[in-house]
Amino acid sequence: MPDPSHPHVHADGDWQSRAACRGTDTDLFFSPDGERGHARARRERAAKQLCHDCPVLTDCRTHALTAAEAYGIWGGMSETDRTRHIRRRTRPAARRPHRTPPTSPAPR
């Protein structure tokens, strides 16, 4: 859970005061302009590692998905992780071919 003073943060729950990241520099959770490749991957891994054993991981993740947080690592999920998660949940189930049930033979 990033610092509530950060412009991307919505302080809306007591769970935030119990987060493992409380007091951590928000730069760990939010990508600076132009960050790409290995540097971004390293920073995201470090942020996700901090989230891994957080006692409020589920609350933070739920907040991010419910509030549609567009930026940063929240609940151990990056922007890309959240987008994939939402797509998987909203994708229509694969349709099975319609099968006509067998009919009983006509009475003689």
Contacts in CASP RR format, 6 or more apart in sequence:
PFRMAT RR
TARGET T0000
AUTHOR 0000-0000-0000
METHOD contacts of the structure
MODEL  1
MPDPSHPHVHADGDWQSRAACRGTDTDLFFSPDGERGHARARRERAAKQL
CHDCPVLTDCRTHALTAAEAYGIWGGMSETDRTRHIRRRTRPAARRPHRT
PPTSPAPR
1 9 0 8 1.000
1 15 0 8 1.000
1 16 0 8 1.000
1 19 0 8 1.000
1 21 0 8 1.000
1 22 0 8 1.000
1 54 0 8 1.000
1 56 0 8 1.000
1 60 0 8 1.000
1 74 0 8 1.000
1 75 0 8 1.000
2 8 0 8 1.000
2 9 0 8 1.000
2 21 0 8 1.000
2 24 0 8 1.000
2 26 0 8 1.000
2 29 0 8 1.000
2 30 0 8 1.000
2 72 0 8 1.000
2 73 0 8 1.000
2 74 0 8 1.000
3 9 0 8 1.000
3 23 0 8 1.000
3 24 0 8 1.000
3 25 0 8 1.000
3 26 0 8 1.000
4 11 0 8 1.000
4 16 0 8 1.000
6 26 0 8 1.000
6 30 0 8 1.000
8 30 0 8 1.000
8 69 0 8 1.000
8 70 0 8 1.000
8 71 0 8 1.000
8 72 0 8 1.000
9 26 0 8 1.000
10 63 0 8 1.000
10 67 0 8 1.000
12 63 0 8 1.000
15 56 0 8 1.000
15 59 0 8 1.000
15 60 0 8 1.000
15 63 0 8 1.000
16 22 0 8 1.000
16 56 0 8 1.000
16 60 0 8 1.000
18 55 0 8 1.000
18 56 0 8 1.000
19 54 0 8 1.000
19 55 0 8 1.000
19 56 0 8 1.000
19 60 0 8 1.000
20 50 0 8 1.000
20 51 0 8 1.000
20 53 0 8 1.000
20 54 0 8 1.000
20 55 0 8 1.000
20 56 0 8 1.000
21 28 0 8 1.000
21 29 0 8 1.000
21 47 0 8 1.000
21 50 0 8 1.000
21 51 0 8 1.000
21 54 0 8 1.000
24 50 0 8 1.000
28 43 0 8 1.000
28 46 0 8 1.000
28 47 0 8 1.000
28 50 0 8 1.000
28 73 0 8 1.000
29 47 0 8 1.000
29 72 0 8 1.000
29 73 0 8 1.000
29 74 0 8 1.000
30 71 0 8 1.000
30 72 0 8 1.000
30 73 0 8 1.000
31 40 0 8 1.000
31 43 0 8 1.000
31 71 0 8 1.000
31 72 0 8 1.000
35 43 0 8 1.000
44 73 0 8 1.000
44 78 0 8 1.000
47 72 0 8 1.000
47 73 0 8 1.000
47 76 0 8 1.000
48 73 0 8 1.000
48 76 0 8 1.000
48 77 0 8 1.000
48 78 0 8 1.000
51 57 0 8 1.000
51 60 0 8 1.000
51 73 0 8 1.000
51 75 0 8 1.000
51 76 0 8 1.000
52 76 0 8 1.000
54 60 0 8 1.000
54 75 0 8 1.000
57 75 0 8 1.000
57 76 0 8 1.000
58 75 0 8 1.000
60 74 0 8 1.000
60 75 0 8 1.000
60 76 0 8 1.000
61 74 0 8 1.000
61 75 0 8 1.000
61 76 0 8 1.000
61 77 0 8 1.000
63 69 0 8 1.000
63 74 0 8 1.000
64 74 0 8 1.000
64 75 0 8 1.000
64 77 0 8 1.000
64 82 0 8 1.000
65 82 0 8 1.000
65 85 0 8 1.000
65 86 0 8 1.000
69 82 0 8 1.000
70 79 0 8 1.000
71 79 0 8 1.000
72 78 0 8 1.000
72 79 0 8 1.000
74 82 0 8 1.000
77 85 0 8 1.000
END
